[in-house]
Amino acid sequence: MTEALLVLEDGRTFRGTPYGAEGETFGEMVFNTGMTGYQETLTDPSYHRQIVAMTAPHIGNTGVNDEDPESGRVWVAGYVVREPSRVVSNWRANRSLDDYLKEQGVVGIAIPGTRALTRHLRERGAMRAGIFSAPAEPVEALVERVRQAPVMEGADLAAEVATAEPYVVPAIGEKRYTVAAVDLGIKGMTPHRMAERGCEVHVLPATATAEQILGLRPDGVFFSNGPGDPATADVEPLREVLASGTPFFGICFGNQLFGRALGLSTYKLRYGHRGVNQPVQDVRTGKVEISAHNHGFAVEAPLEGPFDTPFGPAEVSHVNLNDRCVEGLRLLDGRAFSVQYHPEAAAGPHDAAYLFDEFCEVMNRAQA
């Protein structure tokens, strides 16, 4: 049987067998703690240029279908699993995960040590890695090749995954609002959740200017999730949106850009939050939500009390109960807010779906 090798930039290696396409690939090594939703994970543009290890021991049980992808392709740079399912068992499945990865050209590896890999990343932090099928070079040479791969800090990736041309997702039922959604790596379920609530969603490229955004005369503006370092993004269009008084809602990368637009800074987390089981607390109500996450950067902001911004006083609205990092921001006048996690959560959980209703309420008040 062909051997495969996972090589980390600090020299740690894991031996296994090829899974999916064979070849070699490089990316930032991260882990995802979700027990379900692997198809949504693979097709999430926020995973661009990352090798994802799944901590759940069995992956591929339910195969792959054509209904659940969040975009038109797999975005992960590589895939690491412990024990691939030997059979596919789901009435919607039309092929195996292994076949899907081969079809998409995604190099993967099955290793017995995903727990050891996860512990290593938690202790040492996310780092560059490479997967090699049947490597012919010595490990030392492979480590050097991994160290030549680009790092995530300073990576400007949103435009690489965003739509090149604007498109419209029509409202389901009666149209109530027009939303301008800036695609920074948007997942397909996000405009769908807004369309369910009567929003006609105009999805714009990541490079959209304030003139293009506000030229739609939207009832609200939305900034999506996406990959890369938020410090590389131009936040001037968002500042102009906020200055116009137009209601705003951002998630994930959009939350980080909202923070930067307010004058805050961002920083890289040690190993990030990726999975569908992160506890987040609404500081206004004390309510705890189990939420879906995929981010390696966070906003630096005071957790206690309001703080001043160019657009009026703001506050941290949500915090992560695992590490107390900022999970949400809001202007106190109520017209703009954001969260670091994913309320659309196609694979679940759905605790945070109400945030789309809050966005509609903000737009409703602005129309009055």
C-alpha positions as CSV (number, residue, x, y, z in Angstrom):
1,M,0.0,0.0,0.0
2,T,1.2,3.5,-0.9
3,E,2.5,5.5,2.1
4,A,1.6,9.2,2.7
5,L,3.3,11.6,5.0
6,L,2.1,14.7,6.8
7,V,4.9,17.1,7.6
8,L,4.7,20.1,9.9
9,E,7.0,23.1,9.7
10,D,8.5,22.3,13.2
11,G,9.6,18.9,12.0
12,R,6.8,16.8,13.4
13,T,5.7,14.1,11.0
14,F,2.7,11.7,10.8
15,R,2.7,8.6,8.6
16,G,-0.5,7.3,7.0
17,T,-2.1,6.3,3.8
18,P,-3.4,8.5,0.9
19,Y,-7.0,9.6,1.1
20,G,-8.6,11.4,-1.9
21,A,-6.2,12.5,-4.6
22,E,-2.6,11.6,-4.5
23,G,0.2,14.1,-4.9
24,E,1.4,16.9,-2.6
25,T,-0.1,20.0,-1.1
26,F,0.8,22.8,1.3
27,G,-1.2,25.0,3.6
28,E,-1.8,26.2,7.2
29,M,-2.5,23.1,9.4
30,V,-5.7,23.5,11.4
31,F,-8.2,21.2,13.1
32,N,-12.0,21.1,13.0
33,T,-13.9,19.7,16.0
34,G,-17.3,19.1,14.3
35,M,-18.7,15.6,14.3
36,T,-20.9,16.4,11.3
37,G,-20.9,18.8,8.3
38,Y,-17.7,17.7,6.6
39,Q,-19.2,18.5,3.2
40,E,-20.0,22.1,4.3
41,T,-16.5,22.4,5.8
42,L,-14.8,21.3,2.6
43,T,-16.7,23.7,0.4
44,D,-16.4,26.7,2.8
45,P,-14.2,29.4,1.1
46,S,-12.9,30.5,4.5
47,Y,-10.7,27.3,4.5
48,H,-8.8,28.5,1.4
49,R,-5.1,27.6,1.7
50,Q,-5.6,25.5,4.8
51,I,-5.1,21.8,5.5
52,V,-8.0,20.7,7.7
53,A,-7.7,17.8,10.2
54,M,-11.0,16.4,11.4
55,T,-11.0,15.4,15.1
56,A,-14.1,13.1,14.8
57,P,-12.7,9.6,14.3
58,H,-15.0,8.5,11.4
59,I,-15.4,10.7,8.4
60,G,-17.3,10.0,5.2
61,N,-20.1,7.9,6.7
62,T,-22.8,9.7,4.9
63,G,-21.0,10.2,1.6
64,V,-21.4,13.2,-0.6
65,N,-24.5,14.7,-2.2
66,D,-25.2,17.6,-4.5
67,E,-27.4,19.6,-2.2
68,D,-25.1,20.4,0.8
69,P,-22.1,22.2,-0.7
70,E,-21.6,25.8,0.4
71,S,-19.9,26.8,-2.9
72,G,-19.1,25.4,-6.3
73,R,-15.9,23.7,-5.3
74,V,-13.8,22.3,-2.5
75,W,-11.6,25.0,-1.0
76,V,-9.4,23.2,1.6
77,A,-5.8,22.8,0.5
78,G,-5.6,19.3,2.0
79,Y,-7.6,17.0,4.3
80,V,-6.6,14.8,7.2
81,V,-8.8,12.1,8.8
82,R,-8.4,9.3,11.2
83,E,-10.5,6.5,9.8
84,P,-12.3,6.9,6.5
85,S,-15.7,5.2,6.4
86,R,-15.5,2.0,4.3
87,V,-19.1,2.3,3.3
88,V,-21.5,5.1,2.4
89,S,-24.9,5.1,4.1
90,N,-27.3,7.9,3.4
91,W,-30.3,8.1,1.0
92,R,-29.1,11.4,-0.5
93,A,-25.5,10.3,-1.2
94,N,-24.5,9.8,-4.8
95,R,-20.7,9.1,-4.3
96,S,-18.2,8.5,-1.6
97,L,-16.1,11.3,0.1
98,D,-12.9,9.6,-1.2
99,D,-14.2,9.8,-4.8
100,Y,-15.3,13.4,-4.3
101,L,-11.8,14.4,-3.1
102,K,-10.2,12.7,-6.0
103,E,-12.7,14.4,-8.4
104,Q,-11.8,17.8,-6.9
105,G,-8.0,17.1,-6.8
106,V,-7.8,17.4,-3.1
107,V,-4.8,15.6,-1.6
108,G,-5.5,13.9,1.7
109,I,-4.1,11.5,4.3
110,A,-5.6,9.0,6.8
111,I,-3.5,8.8,10.0
112,P,-4.0,7.0,13.3
113,G,-2.8,10.0,15.2
114,T,-5.3,12.8,14.7
115,R,-5.6,13.2,18.5
116,A,-1.8,13.6,18.8
117,L,-1.9,16.1,15.9
118,T,-4.6,18.1,17.5
119,R,-2.8,18.2,20.9
120,H,0.3,19.3,19.1
121,L,-1.4,22.2,17.3
122,R,-3.1,23.3,20.6
123,E,0.3,23.4,22.3
124,R,2.4,24.8,19.4
125,G,-0.3,26.7,17.4
126,A,-1.4,26.5,13.9
127,M,1.5,26.1,11.5
128,R,2.4,25.4,7.9
129,A,2.3,21.8,6.8
130,G,2.5,19.6,3.7
131,I,0.9,16.3,2.7
132,F,3.0,14.0,0.4
133,S,1.9,10.8,-1.2
134,A,4.7,8.3,-1.7
135,P,7.4,10.9,-0.8
136,A,10.8,10.3,-2.5
137,E,12.7,13.0,-0.6
138,P,14.1,12.7,2.9
139,V,12.0,14.2,5.7
140,E,14.5,17.0,6.2
141,A,14.0,18.2,2.6
142,L,10.3,18.0,3.0
143,V,10.4,20.1,6.1
144,E,12.4,22.8,4.3
145,R,9.8,22.8,1.5
146,V,7.0,23.2,4.0
147,R,8.9,26.2,5.5
148,Q,8.9,27.8,2.0
149,A,5.1,27.9,1.9
150,P,3.4,31.3,2.6
151,V,2.2,32.1,6.1
152,M,-1.4,33.2,6.9
153,E,-0.4,36.5,8.5
154,G,-0.5,39.1,5.8
155,A,-2.4,36.9,3.4
156,D,-4.9,38.8,1.3
157,L,-7.2,36.1,0.1
158,A,-10.8,37.3,0.0
159,A,-10.6,38.4,-3.7
160,E,-9.3,34.9,-4.6
161,V,-12.5,33.2,-3.4
162,A,-15.2,35.9,-4.0
163,T,-17.5,36.2,-7.0
164,A,-16.0,38.0,-10.0
165,E,-19.4,39.4,-11.0
166,P,-22.4,40.6,-9.1
167,Y,-25.5,38.4,-8.9
168,V,-28.9,38.4,-7.2
169,V,-30.5,35.9,-4.9
170,P,-34.2,36.7,-5.1
171,A,-36.5,36.9,-2.0
172,I,-38.5,33.8,-1.2
173,G,-42.1,35.0,-1.2
174,E,-42.8,38.7,-0.8
175,K,-39.8,41.0,-1.1
176,R,-39.4,43.2,2.0
177,Y,-35.8,44.4,1.9
178,T,-32.9,45.0,-0.5
179,V,-29.6,43.8,0.9
180,A,-26.1,44.5,-0.6
181,A,-23.9,41.6,0.5
182,V,-20.2,42.0,-0.1
183,D,-18.7,38.5,-0.9
184,L,-15.5,38.0,1.0
185,G,-15.9,34.2,0.8
186,I,-19.6,33.9,1.3
187,K,-21.3,30.5,1.9
188,G,-24.3,29.6,-0.2
189,M,-26.6,29.2,2.8
190,T,-26.0,32.8,4.0
191,P,-28.0,34.7,1.2
192,H,-30.5,31.9,1.4
193,R,-31.2,32.6,5.1
194,M,-31.8,36.2,4.2
195,A,-33.9,35.4,1.2
196,E,-36.1,33.2,3.5
197,R,-36.9,36.4,5.4
198,G,-37.9,38.4,2.3
199,C,-34.5,39.9,1.4
200,E,-33.5,40.4,-2.2
201,V,-29.8,39.9,-1.8
202,H,-27.4,41.6,-4.3
203,V,-24.1,39.8,-3.9
204,L,-21.1,42.0,-4.8
205,P,-17.4,41.2,-5.4
206,A,-14.9,41.6,-2.5
207,T,-13.5,44.7,-4.3
208,A,-16.9,46.5,-4.3
209,T,-16.6,50.2,-3.6
210,A,-18.9,52.2,-1.3
211,E,-20.3,53.9,-4.4
212,Q,-21.2,50.5,-5.8
213,I,-22.6,49.3,-2.5
214,L,-24.7,52.3,-1.7
215,G,-25.6,52.8,-5.4
216,L,-28.0,49.9,-4.9
217,R,-29.9,52.0,-2.4
218,P,-30.0,49.0,0.0
219,D,-32.1,48.7,3.1
220,G,-29.1,47.0,4.7
221,V,-25.4,46.0,4.0
222,F,-23.9,42.7,4.8
223,F,-20.2,41.7,4.9
224,S,-19.6,37.9,4.8
225,N,-17.1,35.4,6.1
226,G,-13.8,34.8,4.2
227,P,-10.2,33.7,4.4
228,G,-7.0,35.4,5.2
229,D,-5.7,38.2,7.4
230,P,-8.2,40.9,8.1
231,A,-5.4,43.4,8.5
232,T,-4.8,43.3,4.7
233,A,-8.4,44.3,3.8
234,D,-9.5,47.8,2.7
235,V,-12.1,49.0,5.3
236,E,-12.7,52.4,3.7
237,P,-15.9,51.2,1.9
238,L,-17.3,49.9,5.2
239,R,-16.5,53.2,6.9
240,E,-18.4,55.0,4.2
241,V,-21.3,52.6,4.7
242,L,-21.3,53.2,8.4
243,A,-21.1,57.0,7.9
244,S,-24.2,56.8,5.6
245,G,-26.2,55.4,8.5
246,T,-27.3,52.4,6.4
247,P,-28.0,49.3,8.7
248,F,-25.0,46.9,8.7
249,F,-24.6,43.2,9.7
250,G,-21.3,41.3,9.4
251,I,-20.2,37.8,10.2
252,C,-16.8,36.2,10.7
253,F,-14.4,38.1,8.4
254,G,-17.1,40.8,8.2
255,N,-16.9,41.1,12.0
256,Q,-13.2,41.6,11.9
257,L,-13.5,44.3,9.2
258,F,-16.3,46.0,11.3
259,G,-13.9,46.1,14.2
260,R,-11.2,47.6,12.1
261,A,-13.6,50.2,10.7
262,L,-14.4,51.2,14.3
263,G,-10.7,51.8,14.9
264,L,-9.9,48.4,16.6
265,S,-7.1,46.0,15.8
266,T,-7.1,42.3,15.0
267,Y,-4.7,39.6,16.0
268,K,-4.0,35.9,15.1
269,L,-5.3,33.3,17.5
270,R,-3.0,30.5,18.6
271,Y,-4.9,27.8,16.8
272,G,-8.3,29.3,16.0
273,H,-11.9,28.2,16.4
274,R,-13.2,25.7,13.9
275,G,-16.1,23.4,14.5
276,V,-19.8,23.4,15.4
277,N,-19.7,23.4,19.2
278,Q,-18.2,26.7,20.4
279,P,-20.1,28.3,23.4
280,V,-20.7,32.0,22.9
281,Q,-22.4,34.2,25.5
282,D,-24.6,37.3,24.7
283,V,-23.3,39.7,27.3
284,R,-26.6,41.7,27.2
285,T,-28.8,38.8,28.2
286,G,-26.4,36.1,29.6
287,K,-27.8,33.6,27.1
288,V,-25.3,31.0,25.8
289,E,-25.4,29.8,22.2
290,I,-23.7,26.8,20.8
291,S,-22.3,28.1,17.5
292,A,-20.4,27.2,14.3
293,H,-17.0,28.8,13.9
294,N,-14.2,29.0,11.3
295,H,-11.7,31.7,12.1
296,G,-8.0,32.1,12.9
297,F,-8.1,35.8,13.7
298,A,-10.0,37.9,16.2
299,V,-10.8,41.5,17.2
300,E,-9.0,43.2,20.1
301,A,-11.6,45.2,22.0
302,P,-12.4,46.1,25.7
303,L,-14.7,43.4,27.1
304,E,-16.1,45.7,29.8
305,G,-18.3,48.7,29.0
306,P,-18.7,50.8,25.9
307,F,-15.9,52.4,24.0
308,D,-15.7,55.4,21.6
309,T,-15.5,55.0,17.8
310,P,-15.8,57.5,14.9
311,F,-19.4,56.3,14.5
312,G,-20.5,56.7,18.1
313,P,-20.1,54.5,21.2
314,A,-19.9,50.7,20.7
315,E,-19.5,47.6,22.8
316,V,-18.6,44.0,22.7
317,S,-21.9,42.1,22.4
318,H,-20.7,38.4,22.6
319,V,-17.7,36.6,24.1
320,N,-16.4,33.1,23.7
321,L,-16.7,31.1,26.9
322,N,-13.6,29.0,26.1
323,D,-11.1,31.8,25.8
324,R,-13.0,35.0,26.3
325,C,-12.2,36.4,22.8
326,V,-14.5,38.9,21.2
327,E,-17.4,37.2,19.3
328,G,-19.6,40.2,18.5
329,L,-19.7,44.0,18.3
330,R,-22.5,46.5,18.1
331,L,-22.9,50.2,17.9
332,L,-25.1,51.4,20.8
333,D,-27.5,53.2,18.5
334,G,-28.5,49.8,17.2
335,R,-27.9,50.3,13.4
336,A,-24.8,48.2,13.0
337,F,-23.7,44.9,14.6
338,S,-21.6,41.8,13.8
339,V,-20.7,38.4,15.1
340,Q,-17.5,36.3,14.7
341,Y,-19.4,33.0,14.2
342,H,-21.8,31.6,11.6
343,P,-25.6,32.1,12.2
344,E,-26.4,30.4,8.9
345,A,-24.8,27.2,10.1
346,A,-25.9,24.9,7.3
347,A,-24.8,21.8,9.2
348,G,-26.0,23.2,12.5
349,P,-26.3,24.2,15.2
350,H,-29.1,26.8,14.7
351,D,-29.0,28.7,18.0
352,A,-27.9,31.9,16.3
353,A,-30.3,32.0,13.4
354,Y,-32.2,34.8,15.2
355,L,-29.5,37.2,14.2
356,F,-30.9,37.3,10.7
357,D,-34.2,38.3,12.2
358,E,-32.4,41.1,14.2
359,F,-30.9,42.4,11.0
360,C,-34.4,42.5,9.4
361,E,-35.6,44.4,12.5
362,V,-32.8,46.9,12.2
363,M,-33.7,47.5,8.5
364,N,-37.4,47.7,9.5
365,R,-36.7,50.5,12.0
366,A,-34.6,52.4,9.5
367,Q,-37.5,52.3,7.0
368,A,-39.9,53.7,9.5
